[in-house]
Amino acid sequence: MITLIEYLVKSLVDDADQVSITEVNAEDSTTYEVRVSPSDLGKVIGKQGRIANALRTVAKSVAMKDKRKVYVEIVA
């Protein structure tokens, strides 16, 4: 899952070296914290959050086969 999110985010940003993803596990869910450079933050979020919501939708659809809850947070 991390490689999928990383691939999608790196294809969106200008500075791909600044992209890092951390996985935080809880009892019933997993949270992925996506960190990008402040100049690329708008590109990852998109207009009205559409790109961020699309990333969350892709992650949730992949996690459905494992029956886990997945959250994607974008951090500057």
Sequence and secondary structure as in RCSB ss.txt:
>XXXX:A:sequence
MITLIEYLVKSLVDDADQVSITEVNAEDSTTYEVRVSPSDLGKVIGKQGRIANALRTVAKSVAMKDKRKVYVEIV
A
>XXXX:A:secstr
 HHHHHHHHHHH S GGG EEEEEE SSEEEEEEE  GGGHHHHH GGGHHHHHHHHHHHHHHGGGT EEEEEEE
 
